[in-house]
Amino acid sequence: MNSAKEIKDSLNLFTGTEHYYQHPFGILYTDGVKFLADSCSCYWLIDAVANWQYDEKVKQTEFQVYKLKVNEDKSAILNIEDGNYNIIQTQEIDFTDFPLDEIEIWFTNNVCYLPSEH
């Protein structure tokens, strides 16, 4: 596994995507999100984005921002925002081995992507 710094540095290199990958629940995700999931063993984060599409408040939000913040005790908070810093929903995570302190993923038009890929 790469260090957190190496992963962050690599994530910044994604400025578009060549491939779209389909999640079993029908959403798509980009090369950058696939790299994140592979590097951090966090396909569960893509699962969370896909699952939140079944929530009416989230589903009605055209542009969604997923902000994962890991606490020192390895618990985490996943906030779903509307792109204007308004929190739509919050998911508490009791434990995660996610190696980064935080990450932000965007979702619109049924595609999950890194901000640098916009």
C-alpha positions, -999 to 999 in steps of 0.1 A, spaced: 0 0 0 13 35 -8 17 61 18 -10 87 23 12 114 7 19 92 -23 -19 85 -28 -27 123 -24 0 132 -49 -13 106 -74 -49 117 -70 -40 152 -80 -28 139 -114 -63 128 -125 -76 156 -147 -102 137 -167 -110 101 -174 -105 76 -202 -129 50 -188 -161 48 -169 -167 19 -146 -202 7 -137 -212 0 -101 -237 -28 -96 -263 -2 -85 -260 15 -119 -239 46 -111 -206 52 -130 -172 62 -116 -141 75 -132 -104 64 -134 -96 87 -105 -123 72 -82 -112 37 -93 -76 45 -84 -88 58 -50 -108 27 -44 -79 4 -54 -52 24 -35 -72 28 -3 -93 -4 -4 -124 18 -2 -149 4 -27 -173 8 3 -171 46 -4 -185 41 -39 -211 18 -24 -221 46 0 -225 71 -29 -246 45 -48 -267 37 -17 -274 74 -9 -290 77 -44 -320 59 -28 -326 87 -3 -351 112 -17 -333 143 -3 -300 132 -18 -315 119 -51 -332 153 -57 -299 171 -54 -284 174 -89 -248 181 -77 -236 162 -47 -204 165 -28 -193 136 -5 -168 147 22 -153 119 42 -134 130 73 -115 104 94 -111 111 131 -81 101 152 -100 72 167 -105 58 132 -142 66 132 -154 89 104 -181 112 92 -194 112 56 -212 144 49 -232 148 17 -235 184 6 -253 202 -23 -222 220 -37 -231 252 -17 -218 238 16 -253 229 27 -253 194 44 -281 172 30 -273 141 49 -246 127 73 -235 92 78 -215 82 109 -189 54 104 -179 36 135 -145 24 121 -125 27 90 -90 19 79 -91 46 52 -55 59 50 -62 95 42 -74 121 67 -101 133 43 -113 130 7 -139 147 -14 -158 130 -42 -183 147 -65 -214 131 -80 -236 145 -108 -253 130 -139 -250 96 -125 -211 98 -124 -189 98 -93 -156 116 -99 -127 134 -82 -129 173 -81 -97 174 -102 -114 154 -129 -141 180 -134 
